[in-house]
Amino acid sequence: MARRRAKRARSTRPGAGKRPATLSSPKAAEIVSLVEELSSGLGTRDGVVVGRGLARFLTDAYEARGRSVPAWVVQLTDYYHGRRTPS
């Protein structure tokens, strides 16, 4: 019964359907999935804050090493900032 209740809570969260369902990068999709799992007990807004922070951290890490930011990190950043990326 608890399992059903948890599933229902996730599917009826405000804003649950606002983000695109798929990302073209498997790495970005896996990170989004992990962030969603980690933040499932938190509010939707908190999950977005965690995702944005992680995307910012990855961007900063690549830039600090003088490397170009990979497309999957750009895609992750766009996802959490609500920007549409070309498929």
N, CA, C and O atoms as a Maestro MAE file, in Angstrom:
{
 s_m_m2io_version
 :::
 2.0.0
}

f_m_ct {
 s_m_title
 :::
 protein
 m_atom[348] {
  # First column is atom index #
  i_m_mmod_type
  r_m_x_coord
  r_m_y_coord
  r_m_z_coord
  i_m_residue_number
  s_m_chain_name
  s_m_pdb_residue_name
  s_m_pdb_atom_name
  i_m_atomic_number
  :::
  1 25 0.817 -1.185 0.000 1 A "MET " " N  " 7
  2 3 0.000 0.000 0.000 1 A "MET " " CA " 6
  3 2 0.867 1.257 0.000 1 A "MET " " C  " 6
  4 15 0.559 2.219 -0.704 1 A "MET " " O  " 8
  5 25 1.935 1.260 0.774 2 A "ALA " " N  " 7
  6 3 2.827 2.415 0.798 2 A "ALA " " CA " 6
  7 2 3.448 2.637 -0.572 2 A "ALA " " C  " 6
  8 15 3.649 3.775 -0.995 2 A "ALA " " O  " 8
  9 25 3.748 1.549 -1.258 3 A "ARG " " N  " 7
  10 3 4.341 1.668 -2.595 3 A "ARG " " CA " 6
  11 2 3.380 2.394 -3.533 3 A "ARG " " C  " 6
  12 15 3.793 3.274 -4.288 3 A "ARG " " O  " 8
  13 25 2.100 2.027 -3.487 4 A "ARG " " N  " 7
  14 3 1.112 2.661 -4.356 4 A "ARG " " CA " 6
  15 2 0.965 4.139 -3.996 4 A "ARG " " C  " 6
  16 15 0.859 4.989 -4.881 4 A "ARG " " O  " 8
  17 25 0.958 4.439 -2.720 5 A "ARG " " N  " 7
  18 3 0.814 5.819 -2.286 5 A "ARG " " CA " 6
  19 2 1.994 6.670 -2.765 5 A "ARG " " C  " 6
  20 15 1.798 7.800 -3.212 5 A "ARG " " O  " 8
  21 25 3.211 6.139 -2.675 6 A "ALA " " N  " 7
  22 3 4.396 6.870 -3.127 6 A "ALA " " CA " 6
  23 2 4.337 7.107 -4.630 6 A "ALA " " C  " 6
  24 15 4.686 8.187 -5.107 6 A "ALA " " O  " 8
  25 25 3.898 6.107 -5.368 7 A "LYS " " N  " 7
  26 3 3.809 6.263 -6.816 7 A "LYS " " CA " 6
  27 2 2.804 7.350 -7.167 7 A "LYS " " C  " 6
  28 15 3.056 8.172 -8.048 7 A "LYS " " O  " 8
  29 25 1.681 7.354 -6.489 8 A "ARG " " N  " 7
  30 3 0.667 8.346 -6.764 8 A "ARG " " CA " 6
  31 2 1.178 9.745 -6.433 8 A "ARG " " C  " 6
  32 15 0.910 10.685 -7.182 8 A "ARG " " O  " 8
  33 25 1.896 9.903 -5.346 9 A "ALA " " N  " 7
  34 3 2.427 11.208 -4.955 9 A "ALA " " CA " 6
  35 2 3.387 11.740 -6.011 9 A "ALA " " C  " 6
  36 15 3.392 12.934 -6.310 9 A "ALA " " O  " 8
  37 25 4.195 10.854 -6.572 10 A "ARG " " N  " 7
  38 3 5.136 11.299 -7.605 10 A "ARG " " CA " 6
  39 2 4.425 11.730 -8.868 10 A "ARG " " C  " 6
  40 15 4.802 12.733 -9.474 10 A "ARG " " O  " 8
  41 25 3.413 11.001 -9.275 11 A "SER " " N  " 7
  42 3 2.760 11.306 -10.539 11 A "SER " " CA " 6
  43 2 1.867 12.541 -10.454 11 A "SER " " C  " 6
  44 15 1.523 13.119 -11.485 11 A "SER " " O  " 8
  45 25 1.489 12.953 -9.261 12 A "THR " " N  " 7
  46 3 0.627 14.120 -9.132 12 A "THR " " CA " 6
  47 2 1.358 15.341 -8.608 12 A "THR " " C  " 6
  48 15 0.728 16.338 -8.256 12 A "THR " " O  " 8
  49 25 2.678 15.273 -8.553 13 A "ARG " " N  " 7
  50 3 3.443 16.437 -8.107 13 A "ARG " " CA " 6
  51 2 3.197 17.606 -9.046 13 A "ARG " " C  " 6
  52 15 3.096 17.411 -10.257 13 A "ARG " " O  " 8
  53 25 3.100 18.816 -8.510 14 A "PRO " " N  " 7
  54 3 2.942 19.975 -9.391 14 A "PRO " " CA " 6
  55 2 4.163 20.121 -10.299 14 A "PRO " " C  " 6
  56 15 5.299 20.014 -9.835 14 A "PRO " " O  " 8
  57 25 3.938 20.359 -11.553 15 A "GLY " " N  " 7
  58 3 5.029 20.574 -12.495 15 A "GLY " " CA " 6
  59 2 5.701 19.303 -12.975 15 A "GLY " " C  " 6
  60 15 6.712 19.371 -13.674 15 A "GLY " " O  " 8
  61 25 5.164 18.138 -12.615 16 A "ALA " " N  " 7
  62 3 5.807 16.884 -12.979 16 A "ALA " " CA " 6
  63 2 5.883 16.673 -14.484 16 A "ALA " " C  " 6
  64 15 6.820 16.033 -14.961 16 A "ALA " " O  " 8
  65 25 4.927 17.191 -15.246 17 A "GLY " " N  " 7
  66 3 4.927 16.972 -16.682 17 A "GLY " " CA " 6
  67 2 5.460 18.133 -17.494 17 A "GLY " " C  " 6
  68 15 5.323 18.129 -18.717 17 A "GLY " " O  " 8
  69 25 6.057 19.114 -16.868 18 A "LYS " " N  " 7
  70 3 6.479 20.319 -17.583 18 A "LYS " " CA " 6
  71 2 7.802 20.164 -18.317 18 A "LYS " " C  " 6
  72 15 8.062 20.925 -19.249 18 A "LYS " " O  " 8
  73 25 8.628 19.235 -17.948 19 A "ARG " " N  " 7
  74 3 9.940 19.081 -18.554 19 A "ARG " " CA " 6
  75 2 9.879 18.030 -19.658 19 A "ARG " " C  " 6
  76 15 9.039 17.131 -19.614 19 A "ARG " " O  " 8
  77 25 10.762 18.138 -20.644 20 A "PRO " " N  " 7
  78 3 10.757 17.134 -21.712 20 A "PRO " " CA " 6
  79 2 11.045 15.741 -21.161 20 A "PRO " " C  " 6
  80 15 11.840 15.592 -20.233 20 A "PRO " " O  " 8
  81 25 10.410 14.734 -21.721 21 A "ALA " " N  " 7
  82 3 10.542 13.372 -21.214 21 A "ALA " " CA " 6
  83 2 11.874 12.734 -21.610 21 A "ALA " " C  " 6
  84 15 12.378 11.876 -20.886 21 A "ALA " " O  " 8
  85 25 12.444 13.129 -22.726 22 A "THR " " N  " 7
  86 3 13.664 12.486 -23.187 22 A "THR " " CA " 6
  87 2 14.749 13.510 -23.494 22 A "THR " " C  " 6
  88 15 14.471 14.653 -23.856 22 A "THR " " O  " 8
  89 25 15.970 13.074 -23.342 23 A "LEU " " N  " 7
  90 3 17.143 13.859 -23.712 23 A "LEU " " CA " 6
  91 2 17.927 13.017 -24.698 23 A "LEU " " C  " 6
  92 15 17.942 11.790 -24.589 23 A "LEU " " O  " 8
  93 25 18.575 13.650 -25.652 24 A "SER " " N  " 7
  94 3 19.294 12.872 -26.667 24 A "SER " " CA " 6
  95 2 20.578 12.266 -26.113 24 A "SER " " C  " 6
  96 15 21.075 11.280 -26.658 24 A "SER " " O  " 8
  97 25 21.124 12.837 -25.041 25 A "SER " " N  " 7
  98 3 22.342 12.304 -24.451 25 A "SER " " CA " 6
  99 2 22.014 11.299 -23.347 25 A "SER " " C  " 6
  100 15 21.298 11.634 -22.403 25 A "SER " " O  " 8
  101 25 22.533 10.067 -23.453 26 A "PRO " " N  " 7
  102 3 22.302 9.082 -22.396 26 A "PRO " " CA " 6
  103 2 22.868 9.528 -21.045 26 A "PRO " " C  " 6
  104 15 22.282 9.238 -20.002 26 A "PRO " " O  " 8
  105 25 24.013 10.236 -21.059 27 A "LYS " " N  " 7
  106 3 24.595 10.716 -19.801 27 A "LYS " " CA " 6
  107 2 23.672 11.718 -19.131 27 A "LYS " " C  " 6
  108 15 23.413 11.619 -17.932 27 A "LYS " " O  " 8
  109 25 23.171 12.686 -19.898 28 A "ALA " " N  " 7
  110 3 22.277 13.702 -19.343 28 A "ALA " " CA " 6
  111 2 20.991 13.058 -18.828 28 A "ALA " " C  " 6
  112 15 20.501 13.419 -17.758 28 A "ALA " " O  " 8
  113 25 20.447 12.112 -19.583 29 A "ALA " " N  " 7
  114 3 19.218 11.430 -19.172 29 A "ALA " " CA " 6
  115 2 19.433 10.651 -17.873 29 A "ALA " " C  " 6
  116 15 18.557 10.641 -17.008 29 A "ALA " " O  " 8
  117 25 20.574 10.010 -17.730 30 A "GLU " " N  " 7
  118 3 20.875 9.247 -16.514 30 A "GLU " " CA " 6
  119 2 21.019 10.179 -15.309 30 A "GLU " " C  " 6
  120 15 20.547 9.858 -14.218 30 A "GLU " " O  " 8
  121 25 21.658 11.309 -15.497 31 A "ILE " " N  " 7
  122 3 21.816 12.267 -14.400 31 A "ILE " " CA " 6
  123 2 20.464 12.822 -13.988 31 A "ILE " " C  " 6
  124 15 20.190 12.946 -12.794 31 A "ILE " " O  " 8
  125 25 19.611 13.157 -14.950 32 A "VAL " " N  " 7
  126 3 18.269 13.643 -14.634 32 A "VAL " " CA " 6
  127 2 17.513 12.583 -13.841 32 A "VAL " " C  " 6
  128 15 16.845 12.900 -12.857 32 A "VAL " " O  " 8
  129 25 17.613 11.341 -14.262 33 A "SER " " N  " 7
  130 3 16.953 10.248 -13.563 33 A "SER " " CA " 6
  131 2 17.456 10.121 -12.121 33 A "SER " " C  " 6
  132 15 16.662 9.952 -11.197 33 A "SER " " O  " 8
  133 25 18.758 10.203 -11.937 34 A "LEU " " N  " 7
  134 3 19.329 10.105 -10.595 34 A "LEU " " CA " 6
  135 2 18.902 11.272 -9.705 34 A "LEU " " C  " 6
  136 15 18.568 11.073 -8.537 34 A "LEU " " O  " 8
  137 25 18.913 12.475 -10.250 35 A "VAL " " N  " 7
  138 3 18.486 13.649 -9.482 35 A "VAL " " CA " 6
  139 2 17.019 13.502 -9.084 35 A "VAL " " C  " 6
  140 15 16.648 13.827 -7.956 35 A "VAL " " O  " 8
  141 25 16.190 13.019 -9.995 36 A "GLU " " N  " 7
  142 3 14.776 12.823 -9.683 36 A "GLU " " CA " 6
  143 2 14.588 11.785 -8.585 36 A "GLU " " C  " 6
  144 15 13.746 11.960 -7.704 36 A "GLU " " O  " 8
  145 25 15.363 10.709 -8.629 37 A "GLU " " N  " 7
  146 3 15.274 9.694 -7.582 37 A "GLU " " CA " 6
  147 2 15.742 10.241 -6.239 37 A "GLU " " C  " 6
  148 15 15.108 10.008 -5.210 37 A "GLU " " O  " 8
  149 25 16.856 10.968 -6.256 38 A "LEU " " N  " 7
  150 3 17.384 11.522 -5.010 38 A "LEU " " CA " 6
  151 2 16.456 12.558 -4.392 38 A "LEU " " C  " 6
  152 15 16.393 12.687 -3.170 38 A "LEU " " O  " 8
  153 25 15.746 13.288 -5.219 39 A "SER " " N  " 7
  154 3 14.908 14.364 -4.711 39 A "SER " " CA " 6
  155 2 13.429 13.979 -4.649 39 A "SER " " C  " 6
  156 15 12.577 14.851 -4.477 39 A "SER " " O  " 8
  157 25 13.116 12.708 -4.783 40 A "SER " " N  " 7
  158 3 11.711 12.289 -4.796 40 A "SER " " CA " 6
  159 2 11.007 12.603 -3.476 40 A "SER " " C  " 6
  160 15 9.795 12.817 -3.472 40 A "SER " " O  " 8
  161 25 11.720 12.635 -2.377 41 A "GLY " " N  " 7
  162 3 11.118 12.974 -1.094 41 A "GLY " " CA " 6
  163 2 11.037 14.469 -0.863 41 A "GLY " " C  " 6
  164 15 10.420 14.925 0.099 41 A "GLY " " O  " 8
  165 25 11.654 15.217 -1.735 42 A "LEU " " N  " 7
  166 3 11.634 16.677 -1.636 42 A "LEU " " CA " 6
  167 2 10.570 17.222 -2.566 42 A "LEU " " C  " 6
  168 15 9.911 16.452 -3.265 42 A "LEU " " O  " 8
  169 25 10.394 18.491 -2.589 43 A "GLY " " N  " 7
  170 3 9.461 19.106 -3.528 43 A "GLY " " CA " 6
  171 2 10.067 19.184 -4.913 43 A "GLY " " C  " 6
  172 15 11.278 19.033 -5.080 43 A "GLY " " O  " 8
  173 25 9.231 19.418 -5.902 44 A "THR " " N  " 7
  174 3 9.691 19.542 -7.286 44 A "THR " " CA " 6
  175 2 10.726 20.651 -7.414 44 A "THR " " C  " 6
  176 15 11.736 20.488 -8.097 44 A "THR " " O  " 8
  177 25 10.477 21.768 -6.764 45 A "ARG " " N  " 7
  178 3 11.382 22.917 -6.824 45 A "ARG " " CA " 6
  179 2 12.768 22.540 -6.289 45 A "ARG " " C  " 6
  180 15 13.783 22.951 -6.852 45 A "ARG " " O  " 8
  181 25 12.811 21.768 -5.216 46 A "ASP " " N  " 7
  182 3 14.096 21.367 -4.638 46 A "ASP " " CA " 6
  183 2 14.885 20.482 -5.596 46 A "ASP " " C  " 6
  184 15 16.109 20.595 -5.673 46 A "ASP " " O  " 8
  185 25 14.204 19.606 -6.325 47 A "GLY " " N  " 7
  186 3 14.874 18.768 -7.313 47 A "GLY " " CA " 6
  187 2 15.480 19.588 -8.429 47 A "GLY " " C  " 6
  188 15 16.572 19.289 -8.911 47 A "GLY " " O  " 8
  189 25 14.762 20.632 -8.840 48 A "VAL " " N  " 7
  190 3 15.272 21.515 -9.895 48 A "VAL " " CA " 6
  191 2 16.502 22.264 -9.379 48 A "VAL " " C  " 6
  192 15 17.474 22.436 -10.114 48 A "VAL " " O  " 8
  193 25 16.464 22.705 -8.134 49 A "VAL " " N  " 7
  194 3 17.608 23.410 -7.548 49 A "VAL " " CA " 6
  195 2 18.827 22.493 -7.497 49 A "VAL " " C  " 6
  196 15 19.939 22.923 -7.801 49 A "VAL " " O  " 8
  197 25 18.626 21.250 -7.118 50 A "VAL " " N  " 7
  198 3 19.729 20.274 -7.093 50 A "VAL " " CA " 6
  199 2 20.268 20.061 -8.505 50 A "VAL " " C  " 6
  200 15 21.482 20.059 -8.709 50 A "VAL " " O  " 8
  201 25 19.386 19.883 -9.471 51 A "GLY " " N  " 7
  202 3 19.802 19.680 -10.861 51 A "GLY " " CA " 6
  203 2 20.563 20.870 -11.417 51 A "GLY " " C  " 6
  204 15 21.583 20.703 -12.087 51 A "GLY " " O  " 8
  205 25 20.072 22.067 -11.143 52 A "ARG " " N  " 7
  206 3 20.766 23.273 -11.614 52 A "ARG " " CA " 6
  207 2 22.141 23.397 -10.965 52 A "ARG " " C  " 6
  208 15 23.115 23.758 -11.625 52 A "ARG " " O  " 8
  209 25 22.215 23.098 -9.674 53 A "GLY " " N  " 7
  210 3 23.503 23.167 -8.985 53 A "GLY " " CA " 6
  211 2 24.499 22.176 -9.558 53 A "GLY " " C  " 6
  212 15 25.672 22.503 -9.742 53 A "GLY " " O  " 8
  213 25 24.036 20.966 -9.840 54 A "LEU " " N  " 7
  214 3 24.911 19.946 -10.415 54 A "LEU " " CA " 6
  215 2 25.374 20.351 -11.812 54 A "LEU " " C  " 6
  216 15 26.545 20.181 -12.152 54 A "LEU " " O  " 8
  217 25 24.466 20.881 -12.617 55 A "ALA " " N  " 7
  218 3 24.828 21.334 -13.967 55 A "ALA " " CA " 6
  219 2 25.850 22.466 -13.897 55 A "ALA " " C  " 6
  220 15 26.797 22.499 -14.683 55 A "ALA " " O  " 8
  221 25 25.661 23.388 -12.962 56 A "ARG " " N  " 7
  222 3 26.597 24.507 -12.790 56 A "ARG " " CA " 6
  223 2 27.967 23.993 -12.337 56 A "ARG " " C  " 6
  224 15 29.002 24.454 -12.817 56 A "ARG " " O  " 8
  225 25 27.961 23.035 -11.409 57 A "PHE " " N  " 7
  226 3 29.205 22.443 -10.925 57 A "PHE " " CA " 6
  227 2 29.980 21.783 -12.067 57 A "PHE " " C  " 6
  228 15 31.190 21.978 -12.184 57 A "PHE " " O  " 8
  229 25 29.304 21.015 -12.897 58 A "LEU " " N  " 7
  230 3 29.959 20.351 -14.027 58 A "LEU " " CA " 6
  231 2 30.524 21.363 -15.015 58 A "LEU " " C  " 6
  232 15 31.646 21.206 -15.498 58 A "LEU " " O  " 8
  233 25 29.746 22.404 -15.316 59 A "THR " " N  " 7
  234 3 30.208 23.448 -16.226 59 A "THR " " CA " 6
  235 2 31.459 24.122 -15.670 59 A "THR " " C  " 6
  236 15 32.448 24.294 -16.383 59 A "THR " " O  " 8
  237 25 31.410 24.498 -14.409 60 A "ASP " " N  " 7
  238 3 32.561 25.157 -13.768 60 A "ASP " " CA " 6
  239 2 33.796 24.254 -13.745 60 A "ASP " " C  " 6
  240 15 34.916 24.720 -13.954 60 A "ASP " " O  " 8
  241 25 33.586 22.963 -13.492 61 A "ALA " " N  " 7
  242 3 34.709 22.023 -13.433 61 A "ALA " " CA " 6
  243 2 35.413 21.905 -14.786 61 A "ALA " " C  " 6
  244 15 36.642 21.916 -14.853 61 A "ALA " " O  " 8
  245 25 34.634 21.793 -15.856 62 A "TYR " " N  " 7
  246 3 35.251 21.711 -17.189 62 A "TYR " " CA " 6
  247 2 35.971 23.008 -17.544 62 A "TYR " " C  " 6
  248 15 37.079 22.987 -18.078 62 A "TYR " " O  " 8
  249 25 35.329 24.138 -17.242 63 A "GLU " " N  " 7
  250 3 35.943 25.428 -17.561 63 A "GLU " " CA " 6
  251 2 37.211 25.662 -16.735 63 A "GLU " " C  " 6
  252 15 38.179 26.224 -17.248 63 A "GLU " " O  " 8
  253 25 37.221 25.245 -15.478 64 A "ALA " " N  " 7
  254 3 38.392 25.426 -14.618 64 A "ALA " " CA " 6
  255 2 39.600 24.640 -15.134 64 A "ALA " " C  " 6
  256 15 40.746 25.033 -14.918 64 A "ALA " " O  " 8
  257 25 39.334 23.552 -15.801 65 A "ARG " " N  " 7
  258 3 40.425 22.742 -16.366 65 A "ARG " " CA " 6
  259 2 40.795 23.172 -17.772 65 A "ARG " " C  " 6
  260 15 41.646 22.555 -18.413 65 A "ARG " " O  " 8
  261 25 40.161 24.223 -18.249 66 A "GLY " " N  " 7
  262 3 40.480 24.734 -19.576 66 A "GLY " " CA " 6
  263 2 39.946 23.866 -20.700 66 A "GLY " " C  " 6
  264 15 40.441 23.922 -21.826 66 A "GLY " " O  " 8
  265 25 38.949 23.075 -20.398 67 A "ARG " " N  " 7
  266 3 38.367 22.192 -21.412 67 A "ARG " " CA " 6
  267 2 37.028 22.755 -21.861 67 A "ARG " " C  " 6
  268 15 36.370 23.489 -21.124 67 A "ARG " " O  " 8
  269 25 36.640 22.408 -23.059 68 A "SER " " N  " 7
  270 3 35.325 22.850 -23.527 68 A "SER " " CA " 6
  271 2 34.243 22.030 -22.804 68 A "SER " " C  " 6
  272 15 34.443 20.868 -22.450 68 A "SER " " O  " 8
  273 25 33.123 22.667 -22.608 69 A "VAL " " N  " 7
  274 3 32.011 22.007 -21.918 69 A "VAL " " CA " 6
  275 2 31.350 21.042 -22.903 69 A "VAL " " C  " 6
  276 15 30.932 21.455 -23.984 69 A "VAL " " O  " 8
  277 25 31.252 19.758 -22.537 70 A "PRO " " N  " 7
  278 3 30.652 18.776 -23.451 70 A "PRO " " CA " 6
  279 2 29.175 19.074 -23.720 70 A "PRO " " C  " 6
  280 15 28.497 19.722 -22.922 70 A "PRO " " O  " 8
  281 25 28.709 18.595 -24.842 71 A "ALA " " N  " 7
  282 3 27.318 18.832 -25.255 71 A "ALA " " CA " 6
  283 2 26.327 18.278 -24.232 71 A "ALA " " C  " 6
  284 15 25.269 18.869 -24.020 71 A "ALA " " O  " 8
  285 25 26.656 17.152 -23.593 72 A "TRP " " N  " 7
  286 3 25.718 16.582 -22.628 72 A "TRP " " CA " 6
  287 2 25.569 17.469 -21.395 72 A "TRP " " C  " 6
  288 15 24.506 17.486 -20.775 72 A "TRP " " O  " 8
  289 25 26.621 18.206 -21.030 73 A "VAL " " N  " 7
  290 3 26.527 19.134 -19.894 73 A "VAL " " CA " 6
  291 2 25.689 20.342 -20.300 73 A "VAL " " C  " 6
  292 15 24.887 20.837 -19.508 73 A "VAL " " O  " 8
  293 25 25.868 20.813 -21.517 74 A "VAL " " N  " 7
  294 3 25.057 21.923 -22.029 74 A "VAL " " CA " 6
  295 2 23.585 21.505 -22.057 74 A "VAL " " C  " 6
  296 15 22.704 22.275 -21.675 74 A "VAL " " O  " 8
  297 25 23.336 20.292 -22.508 75 A "GLN " " N  " 7
  298 3 21.971 19.774 -22.569 75 A "GLN " " CA " 6
  299 2 21.362 19.672 -21.165 75 A "GLN " " C  " 6
  300 15 20.191 19.998 -20.969 75 A "GLN " " O  " 8
  301 25 22.143 19.228 -20.214 76 A "LEU " " N  " 7
  302 3 21.691 19.127 -18.825 76 A "LEU " " CA " 6
  303 2 21.357 20.513 -18.267 76 A "LEU " " C  " 6
  304 15 20.335 20.697 -17.606 76 A "LEU " " O  " 8
  305 25 22.228 21.477 -18.541 77 A "THR " " N  " 7
  306 3 21.990 22.853 -18.096 77 A "THR " " CA " 6
  307 2 20.710 23.406 -18.720 77 A "THR " " C  " 6
  308 15 19.894 24.016 -18.030 77 A "THR " " O  " 8
  309 25 20.535 23.195 -20.010 78 A "ASP " " N  " 7
  310 3 19.330 23.661 -20.693 78 A "ASP " " CA " 6
  311 2 18.081 23.001 -20.117 78 A "ASP " " C  " 6
  312 15 17.048 23.652 -19.961 78 A "ASP " " O  " 8
  313 25 18.172 21.736 -19.808 79 A "TYR " " N  " 7
  314 3 17.038 20.999 -19.246 79 A "TYR " " CA " 6
  315 2 16.577 21.619 -17.932 79 A "TYR " " C  " 6
  316 15 15.383 21.841 -17.727 79 A "TYR " " O  " 8
  317 25 17.515 21.893 -17.057 80 A "TYR " " N  " 7
  318 3 17.152 22.417 -15.742 80 A "TYR " " CA " 6
  319 2 16.838 23.909 -15.746 80 A "TYR " " C  " 6
  320 15 16.297 24.431 -14.772 80 A "TYR " " O  " 8
  321 25 17.166 24.582 -16.809 81 A "HIS " " N  " 7
  322 3 16.804 25.985 -16.915 81 A "HIS " " CA " 6
  323 2 15.593 26.194 -17.822 81 A "HIS " " C  " 6
  324 15 15.219 27.329 -18.120 81 A "HIS " " O  " 8
  325 25 14.985 25.091 -18.257 82 A "GLY " " N  " 7
  326 3 13.748 25.160 -19.038 82 A "GLY " " CA " 6
  327 2 13.918 25.617 -20.460 82 A "GLY " " C  " 6
  328 15 12.945 26.002 -21.107 82 A "GLY " " O  " 8
  329 25 15.149 25.583 -20.969 83 A "ARG " " N  " 7
  330 3 15.382 25.987 -22.360 83 A "ARG " " CA " 6
  331 2 15.233 24.763 -23.250 83 A "ARG " " C  " 6
  332 15 15.636 23.659 -22.884 83 A "ARG " " O  " 8
  333 25 14.666 24.969 -24.389 84 A "ARG " " N  " 7
  334 3 14.508 23.887 -25.367 84 A "ARG " " CA " 6
  335 2 15.816 23.707 -26.119 84 A "ARG " " C  " 6
  336 15 16.442 24.683 -26.534 84 A "ARG " " O  " 8
  337 25 16.225 22.455 -26.293 85 A "THR " " N  " 7
  338 3 17.426 22.168 -27.081 85 A "THR " " CA " 6
  339 2 17.003 21.487 -28.364 85 A "THR " " C  " 6
  340 15 16.067 20.688 -28.357 85 A "THR " " O  " 8
  341 25 17.675 21.785 -29.469 86 A "PRO " " N  " 7
  342 3 17.344 21.096 -30.714 86 A "PRO " " CA " 6
  343 2 17.656 19.612 -30.607 86 A "PRO " " C  " 6
  344 15 18.678 19.237 -30.032 86 A "PRO " " O  " 8
  345 25 16.790 18.762 -31.153 87 A "SER " " N  " 7
  346 3 16.985 17.311 -31.057 87 A "SER " " CA " 6
  347 2 18.006 16.822 -32.042 87 A "SER " " C  " 6
  348 15 18.289 15.625 -32.095 87 A "SER " " O  " 8
  :::
 }
 m_bond[347] {
  # First column is bond index #
  i_m_from
  i_m_to
  i_m_order
  :::
  1 1 2 1
  2 2 3 1
  3 3 4 2
  4 3 5 1
  5 5 6 1
  6 6 7 1
  7 7 8 2
  8 7 9 1
  9 9 10 1
  10 10 11 1
  11 11 12 2
  12 11 13 1
  13 13 14 1
  14 14 15 1
  15 15 16 2
  16 15 17 1
  17 17 18 1
  18 18 19 1
  19 19 20 2
  20 19 21 1
  21 21 22 1
  22 22 23 1
  23 23 24 2
  24 23 25 1
  25 25 26 1
  26 26 27 1
  27 27 28 2
  28 27 29 1
  29 29 30 1
  30 30 31 1
  31 31 32 2
  32 31 33 1
  33 33 34 1
  34 34 35 1
  35 35 36 2
  36 35 37 1
  37 37 38 1
  38 38 39 1
  39 39 40 2
  40 39 41 1
  41 41 42 1
  42 42 43 1
  43 43 44 2
  44 43 45 1
  45 45 46 1
  46 46 47 1
  47 47 48 2
  48 47 49 1
  49 49 50 1
  50 50 51 1
  51 51 52 2
  52 51 53 1
  53 53 54 1
  54 54 55 1
  55 55 56 2
  56 55 57 1
  57 57 58 1
  58 58 59 1
  59 59 60 2
  60 59 61 1
  61 61 62 1
  62 62 63 1
  63 63 64 2
  64 63 65 1
  65 65 66 1
  66 66 67 1
  67 67 68 2
  68 67 69 1
  69 69 70 1
  70 70 71 1
  71 71 72 2
  72 71 73 1
  73 73 74 1
  74 74 75 1
  75 75 76 2
  76 75 77 1
  77 77 78 1
  78 78 79 1
  79 79 80 2
  80 79 81 1
  81 81 82 1
  82 82 83 1
  83 83 84 2
  84 83 85 1
  85 85 86 1
  86 86 87 1
  87 87 88 2
  88 87 89 1
  89 89 90 1
  90 90 91 1
  91 91 92 2
  92 91 93 1
  93 93 94 1
  94 94 95 1
  95 95 96 2
  96 95 97 1
  97 97 98 1
  98 98 99 1
  99 99 100 2
  100 99 101 1
  101 101 102 1
  102 102 103 1
  103 103 104 2
  104 103 105 1
  105 105 106 1
  106 106 107 1
  107 107 108 2
  108 107 109 1
  109 109 110 1
  110 110 111 1
  111 111 112 2
  112 111 113 1
  113 113 114 1
  114 114 115 1
  115 115 116 2
  116 115 117 1
  117 117 118 1
  118 118 119 1
  119 119 120 2
  120 119 121 1
  121 121 122 1
  122 122 123 1
  123 123 124 2
  124 123 125 1
  125 125 126 1
  126 126 127 1
  127 127 128 2
  128 127 129 1
  129 129 130 1
  130 130 131 1
  131 131 132 2
  132 131 133 1
  133 133 134 1
  134 134 135 1
  135 135 136 2
  136 135 137 1
  137 137 138 1
  138 138 139 1
  139 139 140 2
  140 139 141 1
  141 141 142 1
  142 142 143 1
  143 143 144 2
  144 143 145 1
  145 145 146 1
  146 146 147 1
  147 147 148 2
  148 147 149 1
  149 149 150 1
  150 150 151 1
  151 151 152 2
  152 151 153 1
  153 153 154 1
  154 154 155 1
  155 155 156 2
  156 155 157 1
  157 157 158 1
  158 158 159 1
  159 159 160 2
  160 159 161 1
  161 161 162 1
  162 162 163 1
  163 163 164 2
  164 163 165 1
  165 165 166 1
  166 166 167 1
  167 167 168 2
  168 167 169 1
  169 169 170 1
  170 170 171 1
  171 171 172 2
  172 171 173 1
  173 173 174 1
  174 174 175 1
  175 175 176 2
  176 175 177 1
  177 177 178 1
  178 178 179 1
  179 179 180 2
  180 179 181 1
  181 181 182 1
  182 182 183 1
  183 183 184 2
  184 183 185 1
  185 185 186 1
  186 186 187 1
  187 187 188 2
  188 187 189 1
  189 189 190 1
  190 190 191 1
  191 191 192 2
  192 191 193 1
  193 193 194 1
  194 194 195 1
  195 195 196 2
  196 195 197 1
  197 197 198 1
  198 198 199 1
  199 199 200 2
  200 199 201 1
  201 201 202 1
  202 202 203 1
  203 203 204 2
  204 203 205 1
  205 205 206 1
  206 206 207 1
  207 207 208 2
  208 207 209 1
  209 209 210 1
  210 210 211 1
  211 211 212 2
  212 211 213 1
  213 213 214 1
  214 214 215 1
  215 215 216 2
  216 215 217 1
  217 217 218 1
  218 218 219 1
  219 219 220 2
  220 219 221 1
  221 221 222 1
  222 222 223 1
  223 223 224 2
  224 223 225 1
  225 225 226 1
  226 226 227 1
  227 227 228 2
  228 227 229 1
  229 229 230 1
  230 230 231 1
  231 231 232 2
  232 231 233 1
  233 233 234 1
  234 234 235 1
  235 235 236 2
  236 235 237 1
  237 237 238 1
  238 238 239 1
  239 239 240 2
  240 239 241 1
  241 241 242 1
  242 242 243 1
  243 243 244 2
  244 243 245 1
  245 245 246 1
  246 246 247 1
  247 247 248 2
  248 247 249 1
  249 249 250 1
  250 250 251 1
  251 251 252 2
  252 251 253 1
  253 253 254 1
  254 254 255 1
  255 255 256 2
  256 255 257 1
  257 257 258 1
  258 258 259 1
  259 259 260 2
  260 259 261 1
  261 261 262 1
  262 262 263 1
  263 263 264 2
  264 263 265 1
  265 265 266 1
  266 266 267 1
  267 267 268 2
  268 267 269 1
  269 269 270 1
  270 270 271 1
  271 271 272 2
  272 271 273 1
  273 273 274 1
  274 274 275 1
  275 275 276 2
  276 275 277 1
  277 277 278 1
  278 278 279 1
  279 279 280 2
  280 279 281 1
  281 281 282 1
  282 282 283 1
  283 283 284 2
  284 283 285 1
  285 285 286 1
  286 286 287 1
  287 287 288 2
  288 287 289 1
  289 289 290 1
  290 290 291 1
  291 291 292 2
  292 291 293 1
  293 293 294 1
  294 294 295 1
  295 295 296 2
  296 295 297 1
  297 297 298 1
  298 298 299 1
  299 299 300 2
  300 299 301 1
  301 301 302 1
  302 302 303 1
  303 303 304 2
  304 303 305 1
  305 305 306 1
  306 306 307 1
  307 307 308 2
  308 307 309 1
  309 309 310 1
  310 310 311 1
  311 311 312 2
  312 311 313 1
  313 313 314 1
  314 314 315 1
  315 315 316 2
  316 315 317 1
  317 317 318 1
  318 318 319 1
  319 319 320 2
  320 319 321 1
  321 321 322 1
  322 322 323 1
  323 323 324 2
  324 323 325 1
  325 325 326 1
  326 326 327 1
  327 327 328 2
  328 327 329 1
  329 329 330 1
  330 330 331 1
  331 331 332 2
  332 331 333 1
  333 333 334 1
  334 334 335 1
  335 335 336 2
  336 335 337 1
  337 337 338 1
  338 338 339 1
  339 339 340 2
  340 339 341 1
  341 341 342 1
  342 342 343 1
  343 343 344 2
  344 343 345 1
  345 345 346 1
  346 346 347 1
  347 347 348 2
  :::
 }
}
